Amino acid sequence: MDKILNTKLFIFDMDGTIYLGQKLIDGVVDLLDVLDKKYINYIFLTNNSSKNSEDYKAKLANLGIKTELKKIVNAGEVTAGHIKKIKSEDENRVYVVGTQSLKDVFENYGFEVVNSRKNVDFLVLGFDTSLTYQKLWDAHYLINSGVKYFATNPDQVCPLEKGRSMPDCGAITSLLKTSTGQIPKVIGKPNVEMINYISEKFDADKRGITMVGDRLYTDIKMAEDSKINSILVLSGETKRSDLKSSTIKPDFVLKDIAELKYLLKE
């Protein structure tokens, strides 16, 4: 319990933790109110690269959560920032298998986003709700041609209301792995680079950070590898029965995020 009570920065996953599709999970607003009153910092982190941080700020506002843009961390933006750090001076052309929002992120980072197979420096795969067969074919061609290949996240599905889901970036990656035999470098959760980025950006000691999310293989795996505290919520993808066969073990398991409010009041 001390791990929760001594937390200085909570990282909240969004899909499956804060909301499901367009429905806010019960208790979220009350929890944030408790954190604000206790002056405990929190941010929102998502692997969902179909939208950028501006989009997420607007979505949260529509759901009744008003927050600052700087408190939203998006895997698409971290991916663009990572590639910008490692690229050579003459590498600037990116083919993005993703939404227009993800393409906008790369353009904002100074990249030239292209729609042709010619002279491509990087291939980036995201959660693409505008996916076409042509994009898959282009990606297949570029991977087999040796173009540097990145993915924003490994999530197989994006959880929705009433136990439903939709294919996410990991499912698209699996298709391309089948056709090419190649896997990308994944920047989003569970990559520890995400926690390093957050720790530095928010000047937070890892010993005082707690990750709250609904996926074992991304949220909790990242926390485990980064040696930060973890809380699994059962409101999204993971079911309690999944814990029995998993080697990834959270520090705490809660039915949903509302239960955290009661723990903080103890």
Buried (B, 14 or more C-beta within 10 A) or exposed (E): EEBBEEBBBBBBBBBBBBBBBEEBBEBBEEBBEBBEEEEBBBBBBBBBBBBBBBBBBEBBEEBEBEBEEEBBBBBBBBBBBBBBEEBEEEBBBBBBBBBBBBBBBBBEBEBEBBEEBEEBBBBBBBBBBEBEEEBBEBBBBBBEEEBBBBBBBBBBBBBBEEEEBEBBBBBBBBBBBEBBEEBBEBBBBBBBBBBEBBBEEBEBEBEBBBBBBBBBBBBBBBBBEBEBBBBBBBBBBBEEEBBEEBEBEBBBBBEBBBBBBEEBEE
